[in-house]
């Protein structure tokens, strides 16, 4: 039975939500493959199927960045994803990775998003604590220096993908909630419509959008 807080989103293409693939073809189209519970982007046509890039996967596998998907599996794929930020944090995290990949086309920002969603995020939760271990992992994954990582996280915060939840304690840079901006929820937050001049990210129901104190230098 579908939860009352679940809703369907269009995945769009690797060019961005709601956009067609390159040259109006299927290339670049994001699809959800229920068989492996993953969001992939079509790269190029092959005999009997497509070569695809794995954008996000519920059960992450770091040895499978590209896969060959036969036509019969693509026939069962969808260009939409059923998400529920309240009861399915894993699916919401998958959507977040896809939207960040669409916006920044990969690179360090996407790598950081994958680390946040798959390794740093608390199990069955949207919370990420940027403690010393998490920061070291992000530095290793992105190969950035500390100042560069701070700028990257500020970029995700400013774009609405990270919502400050709690201030940092004992060396932590703070606790954040993974979010997906510009997603239409069935029941929009009244604050979003009452304050049109202030950009507010779409956050899962029940999470705080209060900014934490600045991260320590």
Secondary structure as a PSIPRED ss2 file (coil, helix, strand):
# PSIPRED VFORMAT (PSIPRED V4.0)

   1 X C   1.000  0.000  0.000
   2 X C   1.000  0.000  0.000
   3 X C   1.000  0.000  0.000
   4 X C   1.000  0.000  0.000
   5 X C   1.000  0.000  0.000
   6 X C   1.000  0.000  0.000
   7 X E   0.000  0.000  1.000
   8 X E   0.000  0.000  1.000
   9 X E   0.000  0.000  1.000
  10 X E   0.000  0.000  1.000
  11 X C   1.000  0.000  0.000
  12 X C   1.000  0.000  0.000
  13 X E   0.000  0.000  1.000
  14 X C   1.000  0.000  0.000
  15 X C   1.000  0.000  0.000
  16 X E   0.000  0.000  1.000
  17 X C   1.000  0.000  0.000
  18 X C   1.000  0.000  0.000
  19 X C   1.000  0.000  0.000
  20 X C   1.000  0.000  0.000
  21 X C   1.000  0.000  0.000
  22 X H   0.000  1.000  0.000
  23 X H   0.000  1.000  0.000
  24 X H   0.000  1.000  0.000
  25 X C   1.000  0.000  0.000
  26 X C   1.000  0.000  0.000
  27 X C   1.000  0.000  0.000
  28 X C   1.000  0.000  0.000
  29 X E   0.000  0.000  1.000
  30 X E   0.000  0.000  1.000
  31 X E   0.000  0.000  1.000
  32 X E   0.000  0.000  1.000
  33 X E   0.000  0.000  1.000
  34 X C   1.000  0.000  0.000
  35 X C   1.000  0.000  0.000
  36 X C   1.000  0.000  0.000
  37 X C   1.000  0.000  0.000
  38 X E   0.000  0.000  1.000
  39 X E   0.000  0.000  1.000
  40 X E   0.000  0.000  1.000
  41 X E   0.000  0.000  1.000
  42 X E   0.000  0.000  1.000
  43 X E   0.000  0.000  1.000
  44 X E   0.000  0.000  1.000
  45 X E   0.000  0.000  1.000
  46 X E   0.000  0.000  1.000
  47 X C   1.000  0.000  0.000
  48 X C   1.000  0.000  0.000
  49 X E   0.000  0.000  1.000
  50 X E   0.000  0.000  1.000
  51 X E   0.000  0.000  1.000
  52 X E   0.000  0.000  1.000
  53 X E   0.000  0.000  1.000
  54 X E   0.000  0.000  1.000
  55 X E   0.000  0.000  1.000
  56 X E   0.000  0.000  1.000
  57 X E   0.000  0.000  1.000
  58 X C   1.000  0.000  0.000
  59 X C   1.000  0.000  0.000
  60 X C   1.000  0.000  0.000
  61 X C   1.000  0.000  0.000
  62 X C   1.000  0.000  0.000
  63 X C   1.000  0.000  0.000
  64 X C   1.000  0.000  0.000
  65 X C   1.000  0.000  0.000
  66 X E   0.000  0.000  1.000
  67 X E   0.000  0.000  1.000
  68 X E   0.000  0.000  1.000
  69 X E   0.000  0.000  1.000
  70 X E   0.000  0.000  1.000
  71 X H   0.000  1.000  0.000
  72 X H   0.000  1.000  0.000
  73 X H   0.000  1.000  0.000
  74 X H   0.000  1.000  0.000
  75 X H   0.000  1.000  0.000
  76 X C   1.000  0.000  0.000
  77 X C   1.000  0.000  0.000
  78 X E   0.000  0.000  1.000
  79 X C   1.000  0.000  0.000
  80 X E   0.000  0.000  1.000
  81 X E   0.000  0.000  1.000
  82 X E   0.000  0.000  1.000
  83 X E   0.000  0.000  1.000
  84 X E   0.000  0.000  1.000
  85 X C   1.000  0.000  0.000
  86 X C   1.000  0.000  0.000
  87 X C   1.000  0.000  0.000
  88 X E   0.000  0.000  1.000
  89 X H   0.000  1.000  0.000
  90 X H   0.000  1.000  0.000
  91 X H   0.000  1.000  0.000
  92 X H   0.000  1.000  0.000
  93 X H   0.000  1.000  0.000
  94 X H   0.000  1.000  0.000
  95 X H   0.000  1.000  0.000
  96 X H   0.000  1.000  0.000
  97 X H   0.000  1.000  0.000
  98 X H   0.000  1.000  0.000
  99 X H   0.000  1.000  0.000
 100 X H   0.000  1.000  0.000
 101 X H   0.000  1.000  0.000
 102 X H   0.000  1.000  0.000
 103 X H   0.000  1.000  0.000
 104 X H   0.000  1.000  0.000
 105 X C   1.000  0.000  0.000
 106 X C   1.000  0.000  0.000
 107 X H   0.000  1.000  0.000
 108 X H   0.000  1.000  0.000
 109 X H   0.000  1.000  0.000
 110 X H   0.000  1.000  0.000
 111 X H   0.000  1.000  0.000
 112 X H   0.000  1.000  0.000
 113 X H   0.000  1.000  0.000
 114 X H   0.000  1.000  0.000
 115 X H   0.000  1.000  0.000
 116 X H   0.000  1.000  0.000
 117 X H   0.000  1.000  0.000
 118 X H   0.000  1.000  0.000
 119 X H   0.000  1.000  0.000
 120 X H   0.000  1.000  0.000
 121 X E   0.000  0.000  1.000
 122 X C   1.000  0.000  0.000
 123 X C   1.000  0.000  0.000
 124 X C   1.000  0.000  0.000
 125 X C   1.000  0.000  0.000
 126 X C   1.000  0.000  0.000
 127 X E   0.000  0.000  1.000
 128 X E   0.000  0.000  1.000
 129 X E   0.000  0.000  1.000
 130 X C   1.000  0.000  0.000
 131 X C   1.000  0.000  0.000
 132 X H   0.000  1.000  0.000
 133 X H   0.000  1.000  0.000
 134 X H   0.000  1.000  0.000
 135 X H   0.000  1.000  0.000
 136 X H   0.000  1.000  0.000
 137 X H   0.000  1.000  0.000
 138 X H   0.000  1.000  0.000
 139 X H   0.000  1.000  0.000
 140 X H   0.000  1.000  0.000
 141 X H   0.000  1.000  0.000
 142 X H   0.000  1.000  0.000
 143 X C   1.000  0.000  0.000
 144 X C   1.000  0.000  0.000
 145 X C   1.000  0.000  0.000
 146 X H   0.000  1.000  0.000
 147 X H   0.000  1.000  0.000
 148 X H   0.000  1.000  0.000
 149 X H   0.000  1.000  0.000
 150 X H   0.000  1.000  0.000
 151 X H   0.000  1.000  0.000
 152 X H   0.000  1.000  0.000
 153 X H   0.000  1.000  0.000
 154 X H   0.000  1.000  0.000
 155 X H   0.000  1.000  0.000
 156 X H   0.000  1.000  0.000
 157 X H   0.000  1.000  0.000
 158 X H   0.000  1.000  0.000
 159 X H   0.000  1.000  0.000
 160 X C   1.000  0.000  0.000
 161 X C   1.000  0.000  0.000
 162 X E   0.000  0.000  1.000
 163 X E   0.000  0.000  1.000
 164 X E   0.000  0.000  1.000
 165 X E   0.000  0.000  1.000
 166 X E   0.000  0.000  1.000
 167 X C   1.000  0.000  0.000
 168 X C   1.000  0.000  0.000
 169 X C   1.000  0.000  0.000
 170 X C   1.000  0.000  0.000
 171 X C   1.000  0.000  0.000
 172 X C   1.000  0.000  0.000
 173 X C   1.000  0.000  0.000
 174 X C   1.000  0.000  0.000
 175 X E   0.000  0.000  1.000
 176 X E   0.000  0.000  1.000
 177 X E   0.000  0.000  1.000
 178 X E   0.000  0.000  1.000
 179 X C   1.000  0.000  0.000
 180 X C   1.000  0.000  0.000
 181 X C   1.000  0.000  0.000
 182 X C   1.000  0.000  0.000
 183 X C   1.000  0.000  0.000
 184 X C   1.000  0.000  0.000
 185 X C   1.000  0.000  0.000
 186 X C   1.000  0.000  0.000
 187 X C   1.000  0.000  0.000
 188 X C   1.000  0.000  0.000
 189 X C   1.000  0.000  0.000
 190 X H   0.000  1.000  0.000
 191 X H   0.000  1.000  0.000
 192 X H   0.000  1.000  0.000
 193 X H   0.000  1.000  0.000
 194 X H   0.000  1.000  0.000
 195 X C   1.000  0.000  0.000
 196 X C   1.000  0.000  0.000
 197 X C   1.000  0.000  0.000
 198 X C   1.000  0.000  0.000
 199 X C   1.000  0.000  0.000
 200 X C   1.000  0.000  0.000
 201 X C   1.000  0.000  0.000
 202 X C   1.000  0.000  0.000
 203 X C   1.000  0.000  0.000
 204 X C   1.000  0.000  0.000
 205 X C   1.000  0.000  0.000
 206 X C   1.000  0.000  0.000
 207 X C   1.000  0.000  0.000
 208 X C   1.000  0.000  0.000
 209 X C   1.000  0.000  0.000
 210 X C   1.000  0.000  0.000
 211 X C   1.000  0.000  0.000
 212 X C   1.000  0.000  0.000
 213 X C   1.000  0.000  0.000
 214 X C   1.000  0.000  0.000
 215 X C   1.000  0.000  0.000
 216 X C   1.000  0.000  0.000
 217 X C   1.000  0.000  0.000
